Amino acid sequence: MASGGDAWLREPAVAGRFYPRNARELREEMARCLGPERPGEPARVIVGPHAGTMYSGAVAGALYAQVRVPRRCIVLSPNHSGRGAPFALWPRGAWRTPLGDVPVDEELAAALARACPLLVEDRRAHATEHSLEVHLPFLQTRRPDVTIVPLTLAYVPYDACAAVGRAVAKVVRDAGDDVLIVASTDMSHYISADDARVLDLRALDRVTAVDDRGLYDVVARDRISMCGVIPTTVALAAARALGLRDATLVRYATSGDVTGDASSVVGYASVTIG
């Protein structure tokens, strides 16, 4: 993390571990994950994974290859570290990757802060969090001039998720141009591939139904280890407030599809809503 006047420049935390540190190698990795270049279709909300590109890159690539990325994005991620504010907003500056700096959309961030008093300007929650960062090379590759509003979200009651989701929807509606809402999540963790598929499809049934409360409840009831249930619930609440009902499961896979070990996997899924 930079200091002084660059306090809101967020340096890469997981480059070289979750994705290549070298810019040329990262471009090649993005090309491999995304496949042949295509214009993409409009979407208002997307849900995608955040493991290393070796494991979930194909699932994330299938998502981003299909979607037309607008200039402005609100990116919602879980808080794996437990540090910082429950609803942590990165309000200004930029996020750096090997492909360059991604500016924060300060106007959109300020509008979101006004619309939702739950949000707190906070660097600690974002400092080592990988789940937002790993989406940035995909966004940059698909839209080199992309800007973002980064939000990192801890586990909170459903009513708080719904309130943030309504605020996101209001800001998107008021913006008057295309804004893409990106929710970052992996699915089940460290169970067999067969068990993961059963539980993950149960959760994804609620995602594709654009049922935010249903997702929150089924994950809690069935103890589904979906780390990004909160950002996904917020994104679904925003989608529902925007009147969106058309959702598609783009791809589902597990880490076992890469490693060959089906005994203990992490599940990955990508979804479009528009």
Disulfide bonds with the S-S distance in Angstrom:
none
